[in-house]
Amino acid sequence: QPVMEQVVFRLGLANPSSSREEIQQMIGEVQSSISTSQEENTDLIHIQVNHSDPKLAAEIANYTAEEYKKADLLEKNKKARNLREFIEKQIKVSQERLSQIEKRLSELREKGAATGVAIALQNRIGVLEAEHISLLRNFTEKHPDIIKIEEEILAVQNQLKNLPSEEIELAGLNRELEVNERTYRFLKDKFENARIAEAEEIGNVSIVNL
């Protein structure tokens, strides 16, 4: 419908100020003269127009192809714009969260309530768990090295439990900061790609013969 409406306007059979009834009548008349077929095993679509006026028939066929191409590009750009706007909103959310985390981290450091011991302990647990997984590939759970590393993991976990809440909070915020920074960088990259896609004037439709 939008494509045929533009074709009717270009042909001068109606204009945007015409009544909807007039526009619809002209669209119906033009549409009834058009038939299409797809070339086998291709994406090519043939547009045929049967009309008593050869010049008008050619114009209908050509304008239909051109307006369809324009409509396709508009739809593609619309999708790109929607994606860009969505990513833009996610970037704003990510920025706000990063700001909150950095502010809280600054407060904890200024108070001197946390030294970062929990961060070191959590990193140690990560290393030990990686070693544990590696050892399990070659030994059973009853092997002395496996038992030893499990005991060490448990000991570090107990140390973590006995730390002040500020230390635990600092460690959690640091982890969240790392995740959010990665997410923010990822979104920025996607945003630039979306902006490029939105600015492109290349649609999915090409006219191969006029």
Contacts in CASP RR format, 6 or more apart in sequence:
PFRMAT RR
TARGET T0000
AUTHOR 0000-0000-0000
METHOD contacts of the structure
MODEL  1
QPVMEQVVFRLGLANPSSSREEIQQMIGEVQSSISTSQEENTDLIHIQVN
HSDPKLAAEIANYTAEEYKKADLLEKNKKARNLREFIEKQIKVSQERLSQ
IEKRLSELREKGAATGVAIALQNRIGVLEAEHISLLRNFTEKHPDIIKIE
EEILAVQNQLKNLPSEEIELAGLNRELEVNERTYRFLKDKFENARIAEAE
EIGNVSIVNL
1 27 0 8 1.000
2 71 0 8 1.000
3 64 0 8 1.000
3 67 0 8 1.000
3 68 0 8 1.000
3 71 0 8 1.000
4 27 0 8 1.000
4 28 0 8 1.000
4 30 0 8 1.000
4 31 0 8 1.000
4 64 0 8 1.000
4 67 0 8 1.000
5 23 0 8 1.000
5 27 0 8 1.000
6 63 0 8 1.000
6 67 0 8 1.000
6 70 0 8 1.000
6 71 0 8 1.000
7 30 0 8 1.000
7 60 0 8 1.000
7 63 0 8 1.000
7 64 0 8 1.000
7 67 0 8 1.000
8 14 0 8 1.000
8 23 0 8 1.000
8 26 0 8 1.000
8 27 0 8 1.000
8 30 0 8 1.000
9 15 0 8 1.000
9 16 0 8 1.000
10 59 0 8 1.000
10 63 0 8 1.000
10 67 0 8 1.000
11 30 0 8 1.000
11 56 0 8 1.000
11 59 0 8 1.000
11 60 0 8 1.000
11 63 0 8 1.000
13 26 0 8 1.000
13 29 0 8 1.000
13 30 0 8 1.000
14 22 0 8 1.000
14 23 0 8 1.000
14 26 0 8 1.000
30 60 0 8 1.000
33 49 0 8 1.000
33 50 0 8 1.000
33 51 0 8 1.000
33 57 0 8 1.000
33 60 0 8 1.000
34 47 0 8 1.000
34 48 0 8 1.000
34 49 0 8 1.000
34 60 0 8 1.000
34 61 0 8 1.000
34 64 0 8 1.000
35 47 0 8 1.000
35 48 0 8 1.000
35 49 0 8 1.000
35 50 0 8 1.000
36 45 0 8 1.000
36 46 0 8 1.000
36 47 0 8 1.000
36 48 0 8 1.000
37 45 0 8 1.000
37 46 0 8 1.000
37 48 0 8 1.000
38 44 0 8 1.000
38 45 0 8 1.000
38 46 0 8 1.000
39 45 0 8 1.000
39 46 0 8 1.000
44 208 0 8 1.000
47 61 0 8 1.000
47 64 0 8 1.000
47 65 0 8 1.000
48 61 0 8 1.000
49 57 0 8 1.000
49 58 0 8 1.000
49 60 0 8 1.000
49 61 0 8 1.000
49 64 0 8 1.000
50 57 0 8 1.000
51 57 0 8 1.000
51 60 0 8 1.000
62 210 0 8 1.000
65 207 0 8 1.000
65 210 0 8 1.000
66 207 0 8 1.000
68 205 0 8 1.000
69 203 0 8 1.000
69 205 0 8 1.000
69 206 0 8 1.000
69 207 0 8 1.000
72 203 0 8 1.000
72 204 0 8 1.000
72 205 0 8 1.000
73 201 0 8 1.000
73 202 0 8 1.000
73 203 0 8 1.000
73 205 0 8 1.000
76 200 0 8 1.000
76 203 0 8 1.000
76 204 0 8 1.000
77 198 0 8 1.000
77 200 0 8 1.000
80 194 0 8 1.000
80 197 0 8 1.000
80 198 0 8 1.000
80 200 0 8 1.000
81 198 0 8 1.000
83 194 0 8 1.000
83 197 0 8 1.000
84 191 0 8 1.000
84 194 0 8 1.000
84 195 0 8 1.000
84 197 0 8 1.000
84 198 0 8 1.000
87 187 0 8 1.000
87 190 0 8 1.000
87 191 0 8 1.000
87 194 0 8 1.000
88 191 0 8 1.000
90 187 0 8 1.000
91 184 0 8 1.000
91 187 0 8 1.000
91 188 0 8 1.000
91 191 0 8 1.000
94 180 0 8 1.000
94 183 0 8 1.000
94 184 0 8 1.000
94 187 0 8 1.000
95 184 0 8 1.000
97 180 0 8 1.000
98 177 0 8 1.000
98 180 0 8 1.000
98 181 0 8 1.000
98 184 0 8 1.000
101 173 0 8 1.000
101 176 0 8 1.000
101 177 0 8 1.000
101 180 0 8 1.000
102 177 0 8 1.000
104 169 0 8 1.000
104 173 0 8 1.000
105 170 0 8 1.000
105 173 0 8 1.000
105 174 0 8 1.000
105 177 0 8 1.000
108 114 0 8 1.000
108 166 0 8 1.000
108 169 0 8 1.000
108 170 0 8 1.000
108 173 0 8 1.000
111 166 0 8 1.000
113 164 0 8 1.000
113 166 0 8 1.000
114 164 0 8 1.000
114 166 0 8 1.000
114 167 0 8 1.000
114 169 0 8 1.000
114 170 0 8 1.000
115 167 0 8 1.000
116 167 0 8 1.000
116 170 0 8 1.000
116 171 0 8 1.000
117 163 0 8 1.000
117 167 0 8 1.000
118 160 0 8 1.000
118 163 0 8 1.000
118 167 0 8 1.000
118 168 0 8 1.000
118 170 0 8 1.000
118 171 0 8 1.000
118 172 0 8 1.000
119 170 0 8 1.000
119 171 0 8 1.000
119 174 0 8 1.000
121 156 0 8 1.000
121 159 0 8 1.000
121 160 0 8 1.000
121 163 0 8 1.000
121 171 0 8 1.000
122 160 0 8 1.000
122 171 0 8 1.000
122 175 0 8 1.000
124 156 0 8 1.000
125 153 0 8 1.000
125 156 0 8 1.000
125 157 0 8 1.000
125 160 0 8 1.000
128 149 0 8 1.000
128 152 0 8 1.000
128 153 0 8 1.000
128 156 0 8 1.000
129 153 0 8 1.000
131 149 0 8 1.000
132 146 0 8 1.000
132 149 0 8 1.000
132 150 0 8 1.000
132 153 0 8 1.000
135 143 0 8 1.000
135 145 0 8 1.000
135 146 0 8 1.000
135 149 0 8 1.000
136 146 0 8 1.000
139 145 0 8 1.000
139 146 0 8 1.000
140 146 0 8 1.000
141 147 0 8 1.000
160 168 0 8 1.000
END
